[in-house]
């Protein structure tokens, strides 16, 4: 017999990237008196839940996280989710744990591309959505427009009548204040807590049926081992009891629950028993995977597994084959066995990722939701001490089962630029086969929506930022797989400057060659033959000797022959290298360095291969 557990609420916080989700959670934690000193709870400008080093550096949420606060004897389990579409897999897998969602809308920007993505997922699961108009203290805040656009979005995404009658709360998340109207903000978030308790349904449970839990998140503890996180759907679990693990394919394994936790404030709290309706964590099974069902030994069937959208972009990861291999990574982490083990372990907790063995024993094909999704994995592995090499990203094609026609991923591109920068956007998107869907101008800013193949959008972000002097915004959202566009994407405009011999770069050589392009390296940098050291001013590649030293004489050197005339190199980040990389190049990734290199390092052999390709094309 099903009953309602009124002492608990399970909610997720969803929004477009940078609309204030994590900041609002900080305010809720502080009001619940999680900290003795709320002002010192986080470092200067840092969010409490953004504990990952990459999240703090990039200012975005990458991993979904669980926390819980108690307000007026009601426990509120909170799941903070990413806002970027590349991490949509994180959103999709945790929404099944909750009964409601807080949808944050920026009072100035209104609903944005990723707002549509996360709201569509929440509505499809039948969640009760509370709209929070956030940042209402910003200049040019348009509260009525933001609310009306949000209502239109609900209707457009097929919300039910009950879902469309959503409650609205106005807030300034950074100050921890909220109100039922913009003019009646209180000194804290009490209106938000009251709205959550009133409108988010309490979990319906069946305490008399055997316990069942769907694993939605994985964690690891050096002492307790693999930890599975999920919402207990029915029954009761006790520490020390025998439990069964059922995989999506029906395979059963028996184990024992060694540790049992619930979430309280910022930590896991060990308990001896948990009841249905709560979000719990447990340990004891040697191996657990997302979408596994854990429960009482008498259950015979698992819960429906989590399904997420398929990846659209892939890269090849391989063992580092450069002359500098083994010099900078941790000992033992550069082998194919360790690399393969690390990548396949990532799939266990990153459900939107796919890993497959490549055509060579030391090559692995890694597929993800976008360049950022794969870039975060590369940076994470790099910081763990791995060294490896990756290829240029490429899109994943599908074949239509009925017609046999080749299909490719297509994305909606949402652009915001100043009115006087629209010309360069038209030119850029026209070259990338973008079809304009909508355009309007407001307060000196033009908003444009395009639909373009993903294949043509790879590497667009950095070019767009340069073309708009960093003042524009570009967001992409996967639309669908459509028939292949019979055209080639725009090729990189400039070629590479390539070192033609190994050695150490000298200021003398760099000064003499800097008219050929822009360098990525300083004087005194170790280079090897075939390493890309800069960007050429012409479309073709150019091999050069940047290790040449000046012959010693008794004459004093001219100022032009020293570093006085040397232009500082361009500092390239991981994202810059991924976007700059060409088809015939690989990126060498180590904990200390990022080096771009040609696939064929030998200059003479590379030139012969390119010449043979040109002859083949001409023929």
C-alpha positions as CSV (number, residue, x, y, z in Angstrom):
1,X,0.0,0.0,0.0
2,X,1.5,3.3,-1.1
3,X,1.8,6.2,1.4
4,X,3.3,9.7,1.3
5,X,6.4,10.6,3.2
6,X,5.7,14.3,4.2
7,X,9.0,14.9,6.1
8,X,11.1,14.9,2.9
9,X,11.4,16.7,-0.5
10,X,13.7,15.8,-3.4
11,X,14.5,18.6,-5.8
12,X,17.0,19.4,-8.6
13,X,18.2,22.8,-9.5
14,X,18.3,23.3,-13.3
15,X,19.1,26.3,-15.5
16,X,21.2,27.6,-18.3
17,X,24.9,27.9,-17.5
18,X,25.8,30.9,-15.3
19,X,22.3,31.7,-14.2
20,X,23.1,31.2,-10.5
21,X,22.3,27.6,-9.6
22,X,25.3,26.9,-7.4
23,X,25.2,30.4,-5.9
24,X,21.5,29.9,-4.8
25,X,22.4,26.5,-3.2
26,X,25.1,28.3,-1.3
27,X,22.5,30.7,0.0
28,X,20.2,27.8,1.0
29,X,23.1,26.1,2.9
30,X,24.0,29.3,4.7
31,X,20.4,30.0,5.8
32,X,20.1,26.4,7.1
33,X,23.1,27.2,9.3
34,X,25.3,24.6,7.9
35,X,28.3,26.8,8.8
36,X,29.3,28.6,11.9
37,X,30.6,31.5,9.9
38,X,28.6,31.8,6.7
39,X,30.8,34.6,5.3
40,X,33.9,32.5,5.5
41,X,32.2,29.3,4.2
42,X,33.6,29.7,0.7
43,X,36.8,31.4,-0.5
44,X,36.7,34.7,-2.2
45,X,34.2,34.4,-5.0
46,X,34.1,30.6,-4.9
47,X,31.0,28.4,-4.7
48,X,30.8,25.8,-2.0
49,X,29.6,22.9,-4.1
50,X,32.0,23.6,-7.0
51,X,34.6,21.5,-5.2
52,X,36.3,20.2,-8.4
53,X,39.4,22.2,-9.3
54,X,38.3,22.5,-13.0
55,X,34.9,23.8,-11.8
56,X,36.5,26.6,-9.8
57,X,38.9,27.5,-12.6
58,X,36.2,27.6,-15.3
59,X,33.4,29.0,-13.2
60,X,30.9,26.3,-14.3
61,X,29.4,23.2,-12.8
62,X,30.6,20.0,-14.4
63,X,29.4,17.2,-12.0
64,X,26.0,16.9,-10.5
65,X,26.2,16.9,-6.7
66,X,24.0,15.9,-3.8
67,X,23.4,17.9,-0.6
68,X,20.6,18.3,1.9
69,X,19.3,20.9,4.3
70,X,16.6,20.7,7.0
71,X,14.1,23.5,7.2
72,X,11.3,23.5,9.8
73,X,11.6,19.7,10.3
74,X,11.4,19.0,6.6
75,X,14.5,17.5,4.9
76,X,15.2,18.9,1.5
77,X,17.5,16.8,-0.7
78,X,19.1,19.1,-3.3
79,X,20.8,18.0,-6.5
80,X,22.9,20.7,-8.2
81,X,23.2,20.1,-11.9
82,X,25.4,21.4,-14.7
83,X,23.9,24.0,-17.1
84,X,26.1,23.3,-20.1
85,X,24.6,21.0,-22.8
86,X,27.9,19.1,-23.1
87,X,27.2,17.7,-19.6
88,X,23.6,17.0,-20.3
89,X,24.2,13.3,-19.4
90,X,24.8,14.5,-15.8
91,X,21.3,16.2,-15.8
92,X,19.5,13.3,-17.5
93,X,20.7,10.6,-15.0
94,X,20.0,12.5,-11.8
95,X,16.5,13.9,-12.6
96,X,15.0,10.5,-12.0
97,X,15.9,10.8,-8.3
98,X,13.7,13.9,-7.6
99,X,10.0,14.9,-7.6
100,X,10.4,18.6,-8.5
101,X,12.9,21.1,-9.9
102,X,13.8,24.7,-9.4
103,X,14.2,26.4,-12.8
104,X,16.4,29.4,-12.5
105,X,15.9,32.2,-15.0
106,X,18.2,35.2,-15.3
107,X,16.1,38.4,-15.0
108,X,18.0,40.1,-17.8
109,X,18.7,37.2,-20.2
110,X,15.4,35.3,-19.8
111,X,15.2,31.6,-20.9
112,X,18.4,30.6,-22.8
113,X,19.3,27.6,-25.0
114,X,20.3,25.3,-22.2
115,X,17.2,26.3,-20.3
116,X,15.2,24.6,-23.1
117,X,17.3,21.5,-22.9
118,X,17.0,20.9,-19.1
119,X,13.4,22.0,-18.9
120,X,12.4,19.5,-21.7
121,X,14.0,16.7,-19.7
122,X,12.2,17.8,-16.4
123,X,8.8,18.1,-18.1
124,X,9.2,14.7,-19.8
125,X,9.7,13.1,-16.4
126,X,6.5,14.8,-15.0
127,X,8.4,16.9,-12.5
128,X,6.7,19.8,-10.7
129,X,8.7,22.9,-11.7
130,X,9.1,26.0,-9.6
131,X,10.3,29.1,-11.6
132,X,12.9,31.3,-9.8
133,X,13.5,34.7,-11.5
134,X,17.0,35.2,-10.3
135,X,19.4,38.2,-10.3
136,X,16.5,40.8,-10.2
137,X,18.9,43.4,-8.9
138,X,20.8,43.5,-12.2
139,X,20.6,46.7,-14.4
140,X,18.1,46.3,-17.3
141,X,16.3,43.5,-15.5
142,X,13.1,42.6,-17.5
143,X,11.0,40.7,-15.0
144,X,7.7,40.6,-17.0
145,X,9.4,39.7,-20.2
146,X,11.4,36.9,-18.6
147,X,8.3,35.4,-17.0
148,X,6.3,35.6,-20.2
149,X,9.0,34.0,-22.2
150,X,9.3,31.2,-19.6
151,X,5.6,30.5,-19.8
152,X,5.8,30.4,-23.6
153,X,8.7,28.0,-23.4
154,X,6.6,25.7,-21.1
155,X,3.8,25.7,-23.6
156,X,6.1,25.1,-26.5
157,X,7.7,22.1,-24.8
158,X,4.3,20.5,-24.2
159,X,3.9,21.1,-20.4
160,X,0.7,19.7,-18.9
161,X,-1.9,22.2,-17.5
162,X,-0.7,21.5,-14.0
163,X,3.0,22.0,-15.0
164,X,2.1,25.3,-16.8
165,X,0.6,26.6,-13.6
166,X,4.0,27.0,-12.0
167,X,4.6,29.0,-8.9
168,X,7.1,31.9,-9.2
169,X,9.7,33.1,-6.7
170,X,11.9,36.2,-7.2
171,X,15.4,36.1,-5.8
172,X,18.8,37.6,-5.5
173,X,20.9,34.4,-5.1
174,X,24.1,36.2,-4.3
175,X,22.6,38.0,-1.3
176,X,20.4,35.0,-0.2
177,X,17.1,36.9,-0.5
178,X,13.8,35.9,-2.0
179,X,10.2,37.0,-2.2
180,X,6.8,36.2,-3.8
181,X,7.1,39.4,-5.8
182,X,10.1,41.6,-6.9
183,X,8.9,44.4,-4.5
184,X,8.6,42.3,-1.4
185,X,11.9,40.5,-1.0
186,X,12.6,39.3,2.5
187,X,16.0,39.3,4.2
188,X,16.5,35.5,3.6
189,X,15.3,32.6,1.4
190,X,12.2,31.7,3.5
191,X,9.7,32.3,0.6
192,X,11.7,29.8,-1.5
193,X,11.8,27.1,1.2
194,X,8.0,27.6,1.8
195,X,7.3,27.3,-1.9
196,X,9.4,24.1,-2.1
197,X,7.6,22.5,0.8
198,X,4.1,23.6,-0.5
199,X,4.4,22.7,-4.2
200,X,7.0,20.0,-4.6
201,X,5.2,16.6,-4.1
202,X,6.3,14.5,-1.2
203,X,7.7,11.2,-2.3
204,X,5.2,8.4,-2.6
205,X,6.5,5.2,-1.1
206,X,5.5,1.6,-0.7
207,X,7.2,0.6,2.6
208,X,5.8,-3.0,2.5
209,X,7.4,-4.1,-0.8
210,X,11.1,-5.2,-1.1
211,X,13.7,-2.5,-1.2
212,X,14.8,-1.3,-4.7
213,X,17.2,1.4,-5.7
214,X,18.4,2.5,-9.1
215,X,22.1,3.6,-9.2
216,X,22.3,7.1,-10.7
217,X,25.7,8.3,-9.4
218,X,29.0,6.7,-8.5
219,X,31.6,7.8,-6.0
220,X,34.8,6.2,-4.6
221,X,36.3,6.2,-1.2
222,X,39.8,4.8,-0.6
223,X,38.6,3.0,2.6
224,X,35.0,2.1,1.8
225,X,35.5,1.3,-2.0
226,X,32.8,1.9,-4.6
227,X,29.9,4.0,-3.4
228,X,26.5,3.9,-5.2
229,X,24.1,6.8,-4.9
230,X,20.4,6.6,-5.8
231,X,16.9,7.1,-4.5
232,X,15.3,4.3,-2.5
233,X,12.0,3.6,-4.3
234,X,10.5,1.1,-1.8
235,X,11.0,-0.8,1.3
236,X,13.8,-0.5,3.9
237,X,17.6,-1.1,3.7
238,X,19.7,-1.9,6.7
239,X,23.5,-1.8,7.2
240,X,24.9,-5.3,7.1
241,X,22.0,-6.9,5.3
242,X,22.4,-9.1,2.2
243,X,21.4,-7.4,-1.0
244,X,21.3,-8.2,-4.7
245,X,22.6,-6.3,-7.7
246,X,20.7,-6.7,-11.0
247,X,22.3,-5.3,-14.2
248,X,20.2,-4.0,-17.1
249,X,20.9,-7.3,-19.0
250,X,19.3,-9.2,-16.1
251,X,22.5,-10.6,-14.6
252,X,22.3,-11.0,-10.8
253,X,25.0,-10.8,-8.2
254,X,24.7,-11.1,-4.4
255,X,26.6,-8.9,-1.9
256,X,26.4,-7.3,1.5
257,X,25.7,-3.6,2.4
258,X,28.8,-2.7,4.5
259,X,28.1,1.0,4.7
260,X,24.9,3.1,4.5
261,X,24.7,6.8,4.2
262,X,22.2,9.7,3.8
263,X,23.1,13.2,2.8
264,X,23.1,15.9,5.5
265,X,24.4,19.4,4.7
266,X,27.7,19.0,2.9
267,X,28.6,15.5,4.1
268,X,27.4,11.9,3.9
269,X,26.0,10.8,7.3
270,X,26.4,7.1,8.2
271,X,23.2,5.5,9.3
272,X,22.0,2.0,10.2
273,X,18.7,2.1,8.3
274,X,17.1,4.1,5.5
275,X,13.5,4.2,4.4
276,X,11.9,4.6,1.0
277,X,11.8,8.2,-0.4
278,X,15.3,9.3,0.7
279,X,18.4,9.7,-1.5
280,X,21.0,7.3,-0.1
281,X,24.5,6.1,-0.7
282,X,25.8,2.6,0.1
283,X,29.0,0.6,-0.3
284,X,29.8,-3.1,-0.1
285,X,29.7,-4.3,-3.7
286,X,33.1,-4.6,-5.5
287,X,31.7,-3.4,-8.8
288,X,28.6,-1.2,-9.3
289,X,27.6,0.5,-12.5
290,X,25.1,3.3,-13.3
291,X,21.7,1.9,-14.2
292,X,22.2,-1.2,-11.9
293,X,19.4,-2.0,-9.5
294,X,20.3,-2.7,-5.9
295,X,17.8,-4.1,-3.4
296,X,16.5,-6.9,-1.3
297,X,17.4,-10.5,-2.3
298,X,13.8,-11.4,-3.1
299,X,13.4,-8.9,-6.0
300,X,13.4,-10.5,-9.4
301,X,13.4,-7.6,-11.8
302,X,15.5,-4.4,-12.0
303,X,14.2,-0.9,-12.4
304,X,14.1,0.7,-15.9
305,X,17.7,1.7,-16.8
306,X,18.7,5.3,-17.4
307,X,18.8,6.3,-21.1
308,X,20.6,9.4,-22.3
309,X,21.1,10.9,-25.7
310,X,23.8,9.5,-27.9
311,X,27.2,11.2,-28.3
312,X,27.8,13.3,-31.4
313,X,31.6,13.9,-31.4
314,X,34.6,11.5,-31.0
315,X,38.3,11.7,-30.6
316,X,41.0,9.0,-30.7
317,X,43.1,8.6,-27.5
318,X,46.4,6.8,-27.9
319,X,49.7,6.1,-26.1
320,X,52.2,9.0,-26.4
321,X,54.5,8.2,-29.4
322,X,56.5,11.5,-29.4
323,X,60.3,11.6,-28.7
324,X,59.5,13.1,-25.3
325,X,57.3,10.2,-24.2
326,X,57.8,9.0,-20.6
327,X,59.7,12.2,-19.5
328,X,56.8,14.1,-17.8
329,X,54.0,11.7,-16.9
330,X,53.7,9.6,-13.7
331,X,55.6,6.3,-14.0
332,X,53.4,3.6,-15.3
333,X,50.5,5.8,-16.4
334,X,51.6,6.0,-20.0
335,X,51.0,2.4,-21.1
336,X,48.2,1.3,-23.2
337,X,46.9,-1.0,-20.4
338,X,46.7,1.8,-17.9
339,X,45.2,4.2,-20.5
340,X,42.5,1.7,-21.5
341,X,41.7,0.9,-17.9
342,X,41.3,4.6,-17.0
343,X,39.0,5.3,-20.0
344,X,36.7,2.3,-19.5
345,X,36.5,3.2,-15.8
346,X,35.3,6.7,-16.8
347,X,32.3,5.2,-18.6
348,X,31.1,3.7,-15.3
349,X,30.2,7.1,-14.0
350,X,30.0,9.3,-17.1
351,X,26.9,7.8,-18.8
352,X,27.1,10.2,-21.8
353,X,30.6,8.9,-22.7
354,X,31.4,5.9,-25.0
355,X,34.7,4.2,-25.3
356,X,35.7,1.5,-27.8
357,X,39.0,-0.1,-28.8
358,X,40.5,1.4,-31.9
359,X,42.1,-0.2,-35.0
360,X,45.4,-0.5,-33.2
361,X,46.1,-2.0,-29.7
362,X,47.2,1.3,-28.3
363,X,44.4,3.4,-29.8
364,X,40.9,4.0,-28.2
365,X,37.9,5.8,-29.7
366,X,36.2,8.1,-27.1
367,X,32.8,9.6,-28.0
368,X,31.1,12.4,-26.1
369,X,28.5,15.2,-26.3
370,X,30.9,17.9,-27.6
371,X,34.4,19.4,-27.6
372,X,34.0,20.7,-24.0
373,X,32.8,17.3,-22.7
374,X,35.9,15.6,-24.2
375,X,38.2,18.5,-23.2
376,X,37.2,18.2,-19.6
377,X,38.1,14.5,-19.6
378,X,41.5,15.2,-21.2
379,X,42.3,17.9,-18.6
380,X,41.2,15.6,-15.7
381,X,43.4,12.7,-16.9
382,X,46.3,15.1,-17.4
383,X,46.0,16.3,-13.8
384,X,46.0,12.7,-12.6
385,X,49.4,12.2,-14.1
386,X,48.6,10.4,-17.4
387,X,50.4,11.2,-20.6
388,X,48.8,10.4,-24.0
389,X,48.0,11.8,-27.4
390,X,44.6,12.7,-28.9
391,X,43.4,13.3,-32.5
392,X,41.3,16.1,-33.9
393,X,37.6,15.9,-32.9
394,X,35.2,14.5,-35.6
395,X,31.5,14.0,-35.7
396,X,29.7,10.7,-35.5
397,X,27.6,9.8,-38.6
398,X,24.5,7.6,-38.5
399,X,22.8,5.6,-41.3
400,X,19.0,5.8,-41.7
401,X,17.7,2.2,-41.2
402,X,14.9,2.6,-43.7
403,X,16.4,4.5,-46.6
404,X,20.1,3.8,-46.0
405,X,20.8,7.5,-46.2
406,X,23.8,9.0,-44.3
407,X,22.8,11.3,-41.5
408,X,24.9,13.8,-39.5
409,X,24.2,15.6,-36.2
410,X,22.8,19.1,-36.5
411,X,22.7,21.8,-33.8
412,X,20.8,25.0,-33.1
413,X,23.2,27.9,-32.6
414,X,22.1,30.8,-30.5
415,X,24.2,34.0,-30.8
416,X,24.1,37.3,-29.0
417,X,26.3,40.1,-30.4
418,X,26.3,43.9,-30.6
419,X,24.4,45.3,-33.5
420,X,27.5,46.5,-35.3
421,X,29.0,43.0,-35.2
422,X,26.3,41.2,-37.0
423,X,28.0,41.4,-40.4
424,X,30.9,39.2,-39.3
425,X,28.5,36.7,-37.8
426,X,26.5,36.5,-41.1
427,X,29.8,35.8,-43.0
428,X,31.0,33.2,-40.4
429,X,27.7,31.3,-40.2
430,X,27.2,31.5,-44.0
431,X,30.5,29.7,-44.6
432,X,29.4,27.0,-42.1
433,X,26.1,26.2,-43.9
434,X,24.0,27.8,-41.2
435,X,20.3,28.4,-41.9
436,X,19.0,31.4,-40.0
437,X,15.8,30.6,-38.1
438,X,15.2,33.8,-36.2
439,X,16.7,37.3,-35.6
440,X,15.7,40.3,-33.6
441,X,17.4,43.3,-32.0
442,X,16.8,44.8,-28.6
443,X,18.7,47.4,-26.6
444,X,21.7,47.5,-29.0
445,X,22.1,43.6,-29.0
446,X,21.1,41.4,-31.8
447,X,19.9,37.8,-31.1
448,X,20.3,35.3,-34.0
449,X,19.4,31.6,-34.1
450,X,20.9,29.3,-36.8
451,X,20.7,25.6,-37.5
452,X,23.9,24.1,-38.8
453,X,25.7,20.7,-39.0
454,X,27.9,19.9,-36.1
455,X,30.7,19.1,-38.5
456,X,30.8,22.8,-39.6
457,X,30.8,24.1,-36.0
458,X,33.9,22.4,-34.7
459,X,36.5,25.0,-33.8
460,X,34.0,27.9,-34.1
461,X,34.0,29.1,-30.5
462,X,37.5,30.6,-30.5
463,X,37.1,32.2,-33.9
464,X,33.8,33.7,-32.9
465,X,35.3,35.2,-29.7
466,X,38.1,36.7,-31.7
467,X,35.8,38.1,-34.4
468,X,33.5,39.7,-31.8
469,X,36.5,40.9,-29.6
470,X,35.2,38.7,-26.8
471,X,31.9,40.6,-26.5
472,X,29.6,38.0,-28.1
473,X,28.0,34.9,-26.7
474,X,27.5,31.7,-28.6
475,X,25.6,28.6,-27.4
476,X,24.9,25.4,-29.2
477,X,22.2,22.8,-28.6
478,X,21.9,19.4,-30.3
479,X,18.8,19.3,-32.6
480,X,18.6,16.0,-34.5
481,X,20.3,13.8,-37.0
482,X,19.5,15.1,-40.6
483,X,20.7,14.1,-44.1
484,X,24.3,14.7,-44.8
485,X,25.2,18.2,-46.3
486,X,27.2,17.6,-49.5
487,X,29.9,20.1,-48.8
488,X,33.2,20.2,-47.0
489,X,33.5,22.3,-43.8
490,X,35.8,25.4,-44.0
491,X,39.4,24.4,-43.6
492,X,41.8,26.1,-41.2
493,X,42.7,29.5,-42.7
494,X,46.5,29.3,-41.9
495,X,49.0,26.5,-41.8
496,X,51.4,25.4,-39.1
497,X,55.0,26.3,-38.5
498,X,56.8,23.0,-37.9
499,X,60.3,22.4,-36.4
500,X,62.5,20.5,-38.9
501,X,65.0,19.2,-36.3
502,X,65.3,18.5,-32.6
503,X,67.0,20.8,-30.1
504,X,66.4,23.9,-28.0
505,X,64.8,27.0,-29.5
506,X,67.0,30.1,-29.6
507,X,66.1,33.8,-29.5
508,X,68.4,34.3,-32.5
509,X,66.4,31.9,-34.7
510,X,63.0,33.0,-33.4
511,X,63.7,36.7,-34.1
512,X,64.9,35.9,-37.7
513,X,61.8,33.8,-38.4
514,X,59.0,35.6,-36.6
515,X,57.9,37.3,-39.8
516,X,56.7,33.9,-41.0
517,X,53.9,33.7,-38.4
518,X,53.0,33.6,-34.7
519,X,55.0,31.3,-32.4
520,X,53.7,29.1,-29.6
521,X,57.1,28.6,-27.9
522,X,59.6,30.7,-26.0
523,X,63.4,30.7,-26.4
524,X,65.0,27.8,-24.5
525,X,62.1,25.4,-25.2
526,X,62.9,21.8,-26.0
527,X,61.4,20.8,-29.4
528,X,61.6,17.8,-31.7
529,X,61.4,17.3,-35.4
530,X,57.7,17.4,-36.5
531,X,56.5,19.5,-33.5
532,X,54.2,22.4,-34.4
533,X,55.7,25.5,-33.0
534,X,53.5,28.2,-34.4
535,X,50.9,29.4,-36.9
536,X,52.0,30.3,-40.4
537,X,50.9,33.4,-42.2
538,X,50.0,31.4,-45.3
539,X,47.6,28.4,-45.7
540,X,50.3,25.8,-46.2
541,X,52.6,24.4,-43.6
542,X,56.2,25.6,-43.3
543,X,59.1,23.6,-41.8
544,X,61.9,25.7,-40.2
545,X,65.0,25.5,-38.0
546,X,64.2,27.3,-34.8
547,X,67.2,25.8,-33.0
548,X,69.9,27.7,-35.0
549,X,72.4,29.5,-32.9
550,X,74.5,32.6,-33.8
551,X,78.1,31.9,-34.7
552,X,80.4,33.3,-32.0
553,X,82.5,36.3,-33.1
554,X,84.4,39.2,-31.5
555,X,81.7,41.7,-32.6
556,X,79.0,42.9,-30.2
557,X,75.6,41.7,-31.2
558,X,73.1,44.2,-32.6
559,X,69.9,44.8,-30.5
560,X,67.9,43.2,-33.3
561,X,69.9,40.0,-32.8
562,X,68.8,39.6,-29.2
563,X,65.4,39.0,-27.5
564,X,64.7,42.8,-27.7
565,X,63.0,42.4,-31.0
566,X,61.2,39.2,-30.2
567,X,57.4,39.2,-30.1
568,X,55.9,37.3,-27.1
569,X,54.5,33.9,-28.1
570,X,50.8,33.1,-28.2
571,X,49.8,31.1,-25.0
572,X,47.6,28.2,-26.1
573,X,45.2,26.5,-23.8
574,X,43.9,22.9,-24.2
575,X,40.7,24.2,-25.8
576,X,42.8,26.4,-28.2
577,X,44.9,23.5,-29.3
578,X,41.8,21.3,-29.8
579,X,40.2,23.9,-32.0
580,X,43.5,24.7,-33.9
581,X,44.5,21.1,-34.6
582,X,44.4,19.8,-38.2
583,X,43.6,16.4,-39.5
584,X,47.2,15.4,-39.9
585,X,48.2,16.5,-36.4
586,X,48.0,15.0,-32.9
587,X,48.0,16.7,-29.5
588,X,50.6,15.4,-27.0
589,X,49.1,15.7,-23.5
590,X,51.3,15.4,-20.4
591,X,50.9,16.7,-16.8
592,X,53.4,19.5,-17.5
593,X,53.0,20.3,-21.2
594,X,50.7,20.4,-24.2
595,X,52.5,20.0,-27.6
596,X,51.0,19.9,-31.0
597,X,52.8,17.6,-33.5
598,X,52.5,16.2,-37.0
599,X,51.4,12.5,-37.3
600,X,54.5,11.9,-39.4
601,X,57.4,13.5,-37.6
602,X,60.1,13.0,-40.2
603,X,60.1,16.1,-42.4
604,X,61.3,14.4,-45.6
605,X,58.8,11.5,-45.3
606,X,55.9,13.9,-44.5
607,X,56.7,16.1,-47.6
608,X,56.7,12.9,-49.8
609,X,53.4,11.8,-48.4
610,X,51.8,15.2,-49.0
611,X,53.1,15.3,-52.5
612,X,51.7,11.8,-53.2
613,X,48.3,12.9,-51.9
614,X,48.3,16.0,-54.1
615,X,49.1,13.9,-57.2
616,X,46.3,11.5,-56.2
617,X,43.8,14.3,-55.9
618,X,44.8,15.9,-59.2
619,X,44.5,12.5,-60.9
